[in-house]
Each structure stands twice: as C-alpha cells, then as structure tokens.
Amino acid sequence: MAISDVKEYAHLTAADVEALGAEFDAIRREIEASRGEKDARYIRNVIRLQRALEISGRTVLFASFLPPAWLAGVALLGTAKIIENMEIGHNVMHGQWDWMNDPEIHSTSWEWDNTGPAKHWKHTHNYLHHKYTNVLGMDDDIGYGLLRVTRDQRWRPFYLGNPVYNLLLQLFFEYGVAIQHLELGKLAAGKYKPGTPERAEFERKRREVLTKIGKQTLKDYVIFPALTGPAFLTTLTANLAANMVRNVWTNAVIFCGHFPDGAEKFTKHDVETETQAEWYLRQMLGSANIDGGPIMHFMTGNLSHQIEHHLFPDLPSNRYADIAVRVRELCDKYDLPYTSGSLPVQYFKSWRTILKLSLPNKYLRHTADDAPETSSERRWGGNAVPTVDPLTGKRRGLRTALEQGRKRAVAEGRKRLTRRVPVLSKVG
C-alpha cells in the first residue's frame, strides 16, 4: 500500500519533522530576500532567446520543401516550444516571477503556447497537484486518469493497454493536459446529469478547451503554413513534428520527476491535517530529480530539480541548482533519501513501472508494501525509529534502511542464482 504515515515511513519524530520544516522555511526566506536584478535579467534573456529561436525556425520553414531546411526548422521551432512551455510558461504561471510586478511576466496574464487553457492548468497543476502531490484520489497527475502507476490502483483489463496509452500520451501530451481539467471520467460515469449545475460547468470548461485548441490549430496548421505559400504542406508537417518533439520531451521530463523508483505515493490518511513541515517532507519523498549539466537543467525548465521545485514551486527556477545543494545537506543531516538519476535511468524506470503494472498484482514479484515504484511504512514492520551509529555518531534513518534493504535484495538474488546453477548444470 502507499504511505499513510509519512513521519513513520521517514523514520522521523514529530519534533524532527518540525525542525526540518523550519530549515526549509529559512531557505525560502533567504531566497526571497535575495531576488533581484540578476534574476529579472535571466528570465528576460530567456524570453528573448525563445522568441529569436521561434522567429528563426518559422523563417527557415519558408524553404521547408528542402529536407535540410525542414529539419532545421523543426529543431529550432521544437526547441523554442520546449523553452516556452517549460522554462517560461510553466514557471511564470507558478508565480515565480510575480515579484517583478511586470504585467508581461505575471502568472495572472501569461497564456502559453499549448492547447490547454492557462487558467485550467493552474487549477489542476498549481493547486491540486502541488498541494496534494502523489496523494491517491486527490492528485489527478497520478497516471493522468489513464495509466496504472502504482499497485494501489486496482487492476482492470483496461490497464493491459498501459504501454500504448503512454505512447499516445507522449506524442499528444498537450491534448492530454488540455482535457485533464474536464474530468472526462466523471462524464463517462454519468455524474454530469443534463440540466444540473455540474453539467453546465462542464460544458463551460469544454468550450474553453475547444476554443484554445482551435486557436492553436489555426496558428500552427493554417496561418503559419499558409504564410509560406508553396511550402504549405511541408511547413504544416514541420509544425506538427515540432509540437510532437515538445510533447515527448515534456512528458519524459515530467514522468522522470514523478514515476521512477523512489518517488513515493501517499494515502489521504493525514494529508488534510498535515503541517507545513509535513507537507515539505511529503514533497521530498514524492519527487525525483534528473542528473545533468546546465543545458539539461535549462531545457527541462529546471524541472530536473523536481524535488526543489516541489518544495518551492514559486521561487525562481534559476535558483534551484543552489537550493539543491542545501536540500542535499538536509538529506544528509536527517538521513533521508535524495532520489536522483540520469535521464535514461529515470526514464527507463518510469517506463518499467508502466509496463509491469499493466499486469495484475499476482504476476508481480514484490508486495504492495515493498514495491520499487512505491512502498509503505509497513515495509519496516513497525521498526522505523531513527538510531545513531555508535562508531560514527551519524544518524541512521530512512536512507540507511533503504540502502540495507537493497543490499539484502541483492544478496537474496545471488543466493537464488546460486541455487539454480547446480540444477542447470545437472540438466546440461
């Protein structure tokens, strides 16, 4: 089962959690007090770069009937769309730059280059996802209402299509985001009865989504291709390819931050009464980072620092690398895991979870309390009390327990292999 007692799972006392929360509060105050012209210059330069890339890409596509120009246009336009959606749109709409009081770069006025209306996304993402991160039944980003990503989701034959659904979701991710706010599952379940306020609200939101999809379709697949005249068809396909490049990349980054091993899921058990410090702890345990250099961090919208983003979603993204150093220090101090890995590793783990959870639990090796993709406090058998190493004086808590568990699993795997080898030798 998913985690229902976050403190127990983390091997922390209530006093420990509040002390940890106070240290996170101190980081927030320090960053807020130091925001200034350097940060403002950063986001303005990013916007200039994004616009230059988009203009360059659309200009090159006037010659899109030539394969090299088509490829160059897709690369330039795809990169511009990634930057606009991730380092600009996503972060601006989180309010990371509201402190500048610049109406152009403000969460209340930014409308991104995406088929999902900004105001819809700000509700499903900023409020529901970030407040209830990875809480089953409260965070719609857990599988996006389509995928099974934890054993706590009851298996149905529908989930046999997990790999296909995920592939389609990757290619058309912007449309998945666009319809997420509509909660189509409730419509299918008959909860939006004709003539009810719920149905009227649903129809209003549906009109807004269709209007935004129409605007994006007109822009990318009619107006800009038409401007290139005889290159209309090749420009249209280039725009489609650029959007898919953006969709696949965005999907991969988001999934690497939420679904690899170590990004835990939670129950509703004590979320409604959790303190700010407990919220911080849940964000740490429910998120995962992507290792990489400056270019990787920039192209992910700094969501490669997913842990730091979930701790401080409204602080400027260009500060996450510095914040990450402080967060790692706190993880060392309290012996907490800091889940991070390369993009290929995290992406592989996310896909592995999606593939294996297409099957019923009876075909899976681990239990629901000790699965790689999510576990619970029950895996410790009620023995989740932090101790101190008598030799080093260092705290021994959750991270140490996880490392010991991995070592035991490796040792048991070797024993099973050793037992099989003589049998295979006799058969041979």
PLY file of the C-alpha trace (Angstrom):
ply
format ascii 1.0
element vertex 428
property float x
property float y
property float z
element edge 427
property int vertex1
property int vertex2
end_header
0.00 0.00 0.00
1.01 3.61 -0.38
2.39 5.59 2.56
-0.25 6.56 5.11
2.05 7.68 7.93
4.73 9.88 6.39
6.64 10.51 9.63
6.87 6.81 10.43
7.97 5.92 6.91
10.66 8.61 7.04
11.97 7.39 10.43
11.39 10.86 11.91
9.75 12.02 15.11
7.26 14.87 15.10
9.98 17.14 16.52
12.37 16.09 13.74
9.80 16.94 11.07
9.12 20.38 12.51
12.86 21.08 12.76
13.28 20.04 9.13
10.39 22.31 8.15
11.98 25.25 9.95
15.16 24.75 7.93
13.17 24.76 4.69
11.37 27.91 5.79
14.77 29.53 6.34
15.86 28.62 2.80
12.67 30.19 1.41
13.18 33.43 3.34
16.79 33.67 2.21
15.96 33.18 -1.49
13.01 35.58 -1.36
15.17 38.26 0.26
17.93 37.90 -2.35
15.79 38.04 -5.51
16.83 40.96 -7.68
18.02 42.34 -10.98
20.17 39.32 -11.82
17.11 37.06 -11.66
14.97 39.51 -13.64
17.66 39.74 -16.31
17.75 35.96 -16.51
14.06 35.50 -17.34
14.02 38.42 -19.78
17.02 36.96 -21.61
15.30 33.57 -21.75
12.23 35.17 -23.32
14.41 36.94 -25.89
16.18 33.68 -26.72
12.89 31.80 -27.09
11.45 34.42 -29.42
14.61 34.50 -31.53
14.52 30.72 -31.90
10.84 30.76 -32.90
11.30 33.53 -35.45
14.36 31.75 -36.88
12.51 28.45 -37.10
9.48 29.92 -38.81
11.71 31.84 -41.23
13.68 28.72 -42.19
10.41 26.89 -42.86
9.76 29.15 -45.86
12.16 26.71 -47.53
10.72 23.65 -45.79
10.31 21.85 -49.12
14.08 21.28 -48.83
14.84 18.45 -46.34
17.72 20.27 -44.56
15.51 23.35 -44.06
12.65 21.14 -42.81
14.93 19.51 -40.24
16.45 22.83 -39.16
13.01 24.39 -38.84
11.72 21.51 -36.72
14.81 21.70 -34.48
14.58 25.47 -33.99
10.82 25.59 -33.55
10.75 22.48 -31.33
13.43 23.98 -29.08
11.53 27.28 -28.90
8.33 25.47 -27.93
10.11 23.46 -25.23
11.62 26.60 -23.70
8.32 28.49 -23.89
6.36 25.68 -22.23
8.87 24.68 -19.57
11.31 27.39 -18.53
8.90 30.24 -19.30
5.22 29.24 -19.33
5.25 26.61 -16.60
7.36 28.71 -14.27
5.69 32.05 -14.99
2.26 30.53 -14.28
3.60 29.21 -10.97
4.12 32.83 -9.95
7.91 32.52 -9.87
8.30 35.98 -11.41
5.30 37.79 -9.91
7.62 39.63 -7.52
8.89 41.65 -10.50
5.42 43.23 -10.94
5.89 43.03 -14.69
2.47 42.53 -16.35
4.11 40.68 -19.26
5.72 38.07 -17.00
2.95 37.58 -14.47
1.04 34.44 -13.54
-2.31 36.17 -13.99
-1.68 37.27 -17.58
0.54 34.64 -19.25
-1.14 32.38 -21.81
1.19 29.66 -23.03
1.73 28.06 -26.43
-0.29 24.97 -25.55
-3.76 23.60 -26.23
-4.64 23.67 -22.52
-6.06 27.00 -21.22
-3.72 28.53 -18.65
-6.43 29.02 -16.03
-7.41 25.33 -16.23
-3.80 24.19 -15.86
-3.21 26.49 -12.89
-6.02 24.74 -11.04
-5.15 21.11 -11.86
-1.39 21.65 -11.53
-0.64 24.57 -9.21
-3.39 23.75 -6.76
-4.36 20.08 -6.94
-1.04 18.55 -7.96
1.28 20.69 -5.86
-0.91 20.72 -2.77
-1.73 17.00 -2.93
1.39 15.71 -4.66
1.11 11.95 -5.32
-1.86 11.57 -2.96
-4.10 8.83 -4.30
-7.59 10.06 -5.08
-6.59 13.73 -4.84
-3.75 14.23 -7.36
-5.01 13.66 -10.92
-1.41 13.60 -12.18
-1.08 10.05 -10.82
-1.43 8.26 -14.14
-3.41 11.18 -15.62
-6.60 9.15 -15.27
-5.24 6.79 -17.91
-2.21 4.87 -16.65
-1.70 2.48 -13.75
1.48 3.59 -11.98
1.01 2.12 -8.50
-0.36 -1.15 -7.17
-2.81 0.86 -5.08
-4.77 1.41 -8.30
-7.00 -1.64 -8.65
-6.09 -3.58 -11.77
-8.63 -3.73 -14.59
-8.28 -5.30 -18.06
-8.17 -1.74 -19.40
-4.64 -1.39 -17.98
-3.29 -4.03 -20.38
-3.06 -1.09 -22.75
-0.72 0.85 -20.43
2.20 0.89 -22.94
0.01 2.02 -25.84
-1.72 4.68 -23.77
1.61 6.06 -22.61
3.00 6.19 -26.14
-0.06 8.12 -27.34
0.07 10.37 -24.28
3.68 11.21 -25.07
3.01 12.13 -28.68
-0.09 14.20 -27.92
0.73 15.30 -24.38
-0.58 18.85 -24.82
-4.04 17.45 -25.57
-3.86 15.22 -22.50
-3.12 18.31 -20.43
-5.93 20.21 -22.18
-8.64 17.69 -21.33
-7.38 16.82 -17.83
-9.38 19.64 -16.22
-12.60 18.34 -17.82
-12.51 15.14 -15.71
-13.99 13.06 -18.52
-14.10 10.02 -16.23
-16.93 11.68 -14.31
-18.76 12.32 -17.58
-18.40 8.66 -18.55
-19.69 7.66 -15.11
-22.83 9.75 -15.64
-22.05 12.31 -12.91
-22.73 15.30 -15.17
-26.50 14.96 -15.46
-28.17 17.20 -18.09
-29.68 20.33 -16.56
-27.51 20.24 -13.42
-25.02 22.95 -12.37
-22.26 20.33 -12.73
-23.18 19.74 -16.36
-23.30 23.48 -17.07
-19.86 23.92 -15.52
-18.51 21.01 -17.55
-19.87 22.48 -20.78
-18.37 25.88 -19.98
-14.94 24.36 -19.42
-15.30 22.24 -22.56
-16.00 25.35 -24.65
-12.88 26.99 -23.25
-10.75 23.95 -24.11
-12.18 23.70 -27.63
-11.62 27.42 -28.17
-7.98 27.14 -27.12
-7.43 24.03 -29.25
-9.00 25.88 -32.19
-6.66 28.85 -31.76
-3.59 26.62 -31.57
-4.70 24.59 -34.59
-5.37 27.73 -36.62
-1.98 29.19 -35.71
0.24 26.13 -36.28
-1.63 24.28 -39.01
-3.29 27.01 -41.07
-1.91 30.54 -40.68
1.85 29.89 -40.44
1.84 27.19 -43.14
-0.21 29.48 -45.40
2.35 32.26 -44.96
4.98 30.02 -46.56
2.91 29.71 -49.74
4.01 26.76 -51.89
5.68 25.18 -48.83
2.29 24.92 -47.05
2.23 21.13 -46.64
5.86 20.75 -45.60
5.55 23.63 -43.13
2.41 22.05 -41.71
4.21 18.73 -41.15
7.20 20.57 -39.66
4.91 22.36 -37.18
3.29 19.04 -36.29
6.73 17.48 -35.76
7.89 20.42 -33.61
4.81 20.07 -31.40
5.42 16.34 -31.03
9.08 16.94 -30.14
7.91 19.32 -27.42
5.22 16.88 -26.25
7.55 13.87 -25.98
10.26 15.85 -24.19
7.82 17.46 -21.74
6.18 14.12 -20.98
9.56 12.46 -20.41
10.75 15.18 -18.02
7.52 15.14 -16.00
7.40 11.36 -15.79
11.07 11.21 -14.72
10.21 13.56 -11.86
7.19 11.62 -10.61
7.22 7.93 -11.59
10.70 6.41 -11.24
11.56 4.18 -8.27
11.79 6.26 -5.10
9.05 8.75 -5.96
6.53 7.59 -3.38
2.72 7.71 -3.38
0.54 8.57 -0.39
-2.95 7.98 1.01
-5.43 10.58 2.26
-4.84 9.36 5.82
-3.36 12.51 7.33
-2.93 14.90 4.41
-5.80 17.16 5.38
-4.30 17.80 8.82
-0.63 17.91 7.84
1.54 20.82 8.93
3.68 22.86 6.56
6.70 20.84 7.72
4.92 17.56 6.94
4.00 18.95 3.52
7.69 19.67 2.86
8.59 16.10 3.83
5.94 14.63 1.54
7.21 16.70 -1.39
10.73 15.36 -0.84
9.62 11.75 -0.69
7.25 12.06 -3.66
9.63 13.62 -6.18
12.75 12.64 -8.14
15.49 14.60 -9.88
17.35 14.22 -13.17
21.14 14.50 -13.08
22.78 16.64 -15.75
24.58 19.84 -16.65
23.39 23.41 -17.25
21.92 22.69 -20.68
19.92 19.74 -19.35
18.59 21.82 -16.46
17.66 24.71 -18.77
15.89 22.55 -21.34
13.81 20.88 -18.63
12.69 24.25 -17.31
14.84 23.35 -14.31
12.34 20.59 -13.56
15.36 18.32 -13.48
15.37 19.79 -9.94
11.90 18.36 -9.37
12.48 17.91 -5.63
13.41 21.57 -5.21
10.53 22.63 -7.46
8.03 20.73 -5.34
9.46 22.19 -2.16
9.44 25.75 -3.53
7.22 25.89 -6.65
7.01 29.69 -6.67
10.70 30.51 -6.26
12.67 31.42 -9.43
13.74 28.33 -11.35
17.26 29.66 -11.94
17.83 29.33 -8.17
17.01 25.62 -7.94
20.58 24.47 -8.52
21.77 26.45 -5.49
18.79 25.33 -3.41
19.58 21.71 -4.33
22.91 21.95 -2.51
21.11 22.96 0.68
18.47 20.26 0.28
21.12 17.56 -0.13
22.78 18.78 3.06
19.49 18.42 4.93
19.02 14.93 3.50
22.45 14.01 4.85
21.64 15.55 8.22
18.35 13.68 8.65
19.43 10.55 6.75
16.70 10.99 4.12
16.90 9.73 0.52
17.52 12.19 -2.31
16.15 10.40 -5.36
18.11 11.33 -8.46
19.48 9.72 -11.61
20.37 10.32 -15.24
17.60 10.93 -17.76
17.97 7.48 -19.39
17.88 5.74 -16.00
14.88 7.66 -14.66
13.04 7.33 -17.97
13.70 3.59 -18.07
12.38 3.17 -14.53
9.23 5.12 -15.36
8.56 3.00 -18.43
9.35 -0.19 -16.50
6.70 0.69 -13.93
4.15 1.46 -16.63
4.89 -1.82 -18.43
4.82 -4.13 -15.43
1.75 -2.52 -13.83
-0.23 -3.28 -16.96
-0.40 -6.75 -15.37
-2.37 -7.85 -12.27
-0.52 -7.87 -8.95
-0.47 -11.67 -8.85
2.05 -11.69 -11.69
4.38 -9.21 -9.94
7.23 -10.30 -7.69
7.15 -7.66 -4.94
4.35 -6.96 -2.49
2.35 -3.74 -2.48
4.22 -2.68 0.68
7.71 -3.25 -0.69
7.47 -2.48 -4.42
10.18 -0.48 -6.17
7.76 2.08 -7.61
6.11 2.84 -4.25
6.04 1.26 -0.82
4.65 2.00 2.63
5.62 2.26 6.28
4.62 -1.39 6.65
7.81 -2.46 4.92
9.65 -1.68 8.16
7.38 -3.89 10.26
6.77 -1.14 12.78
10.54 -0.70 13.35
11.03 2.80 11.94
12.79 4.51 14.84
15.91 6.54 13.97
19.11 5.46 15.71
22.66 6.74 15.96
25.67 4.85 14.65
27.83 4.21 17.77
31.03 4.38 15.73
30.47 7.47 13.61
27.81 9.27 15.64
25.79 9.74 12.45
22.04 9.43 12.33
20.61 6.20 10.86
17.14 6.61 9.42
15.24 6.07 6.19
18.14 6.35 3.75
20.23 3.84 5.69
17.24 1.48 5.92
16.68 1.69 2.16
20.35 1.00 1.43
20.34 -2.01 3.74
17.17 -3.26 2.06
18.80 -3.01 -1.37
21.84 -4.92 -0.14
19.62 -7.66 1.27
17.73 -7.88 -2.02
21.00 -8.23 -3.97
22.26 -10.91 -1.58
18.99 -12.85 -1.83
19.11 -12.62 -5.62
22.63 -14.08 -5.63
21.51 -16.92 -3.37
18.64 -17.76 -5.71
21.01 -17.73 -8.67
23.50 -19.95 -6.82
20.76 -22.47 -6.04
19.74 -22.58 -9.69
23.24 -23.05 -11.13
23.76 -26.68 -9.90
20.32 -27.62 -11.19
21.05 -26.19 -14.61
24.44 -27.95 -14.64
22.80 -31.35 -13.98
20.22 -30.71 -16.67
23.03 -29.87 -19.11
0 1
1 2
2 3
3 4
4 5
5 6
6 7
7 8
8 9
9 10
10 11
11 12
12 13
13 14
14 15
15 16
16 17
17 18
18 19
19 20
20 21
21 22
22 23
23 24
24 25
25 26
26 27
27 28
28 29
29 30
30 31
31 32
32 33
33 34
34 35
35 36
36 37
37 38
38 39
39 40
40 41
41 42
42 43
43 44
44 45
45 46
46 47
47 48
48 49
49 50
50 51
51 52
52 53
53 54
54 55
55 56
56 57
57 58
58 59
59 60
60 61
61 62
62 63
63 64
64 65
65 66
66 67
67 68
68 69
69 70
70 71
71 72
72 73
73 74
74 75
75 76
76 77
77 78
78 79
79 80
80 81
81 82
82 83
83 84
84 85
85 86
86 87
87 88
88 89
89 90
90 91
91 92
92 93
93 94
94 95
95 96
96 97
97 98
98 99
99 100
100 101
101 102
102 103
103 104
104 105
105 106
106 107
107 108
108 109
109 110
110 111
111 112
112 113
113 114
114 115
115 116
116 117
117 118
118 119
119 120
120 121
121 122
122 123
123 124
124 125
125 126
126 127
127 128
128 129
129 130
130 131
131 132
132 133
133 134
134 135
135 136
136 137
137 138
138 139
139 140
140 141
141 142
142 143
143 144
144 145
145 146
146 147
147 148
148 149
149 150
150 151
151 152
152 153
153 154
154 155
155 156
156 157
157 158
158 159
159 160
160 161
161 162
162 163
163 164
164 165
165 166
166 167
167 168
168 169
169 170
170 171
171 172
172 173
173 174
174 175
175 176
176 177
177 178
178 179
179 180
180 181
181 182
182 183
183 184
184 185
185 186
186 187
187 188
188 189
189 190
190 191
191 192
192 193
193 194
194 195
195 196
196 197
197 198
198 199
199 200
200 201
201 202
202 203
203 204
204 205
205 206
206 207
207 208
208 209
209 210
210 211
211 212
212 213
213 214
214 215
215 216
216 217
217 218
218 219
219 220
220 221
221 222
222 223
223 224
224 225
225 226
226 227
227 228
228 229
229 230
230 231
231 232
232 233
233 234
234 235
235 236
236 237
237 238
238 239
239 240
240 241
241 242
242 243
243 244
244 245
245 246
246 247
247 248
248 249
249 250
250 251
251 252
252 253
253 254
254 255
255 256
256 257
257 258
258 259
259 260
260 261
261 262
262 263
263 264
264 265
265 266
266 267
267 268
268 269
269 270
270 271
271 272
272 273
273 274
274 275
275 276
276 277
277 278
278 279
279 280
280 281
281 282
282 283
283 284
284 285
285 286
286 287
287 288
288 289
289 290
290 291
291 292
292 293
293 294
294 295
295 296
296 297
297 298
298 299
299 300
300 301
301 302
302 303
303 304
304 305
305 306
306 307
307 308
308 309
309 310
310 311
311 312
312 313
313 314
314 315
315 316
316 317
317 318
318 319
319 320
320 321
321 322
322 323
323 324
324 325
325 326
326 327
327 328
328 329
329 330
330 331
331 332
332 333
333 334
334 335
335 336
336 337
337 338
338 339
339 340
340 341
341 342
342 343
343 344
344 345
345 346
346 347
347 348
348 349
349 350
350 351
351 352
352 353
353 354
354 355
355 356
356 357
357 358
358 359
359 360
360 361
361 362
362 363
363 364
364 365
365 366
366 367
367 368
368 369
369 370
370 371
371 372
372 373
373 374
374 375
375 376
376 377
377 378
378 379
379 380
380 381
381 382
382 383
383 384
384 385
385 386
386 387
387 388
388 389
389 390
390 391
391 392
392 393
393 394
394 395
395 396
396 397
397 398
398 399
399 400
400 401
401 402
402 403
403 404
404 405
405 406
406 407
407 408
408 409
409 410
410 411
411 412
412 413
413 414
414 415
415 416
416 417
417 418
418 419
419 420
420 421
421 422
422 423
423 424
424 425
425 426
426 427
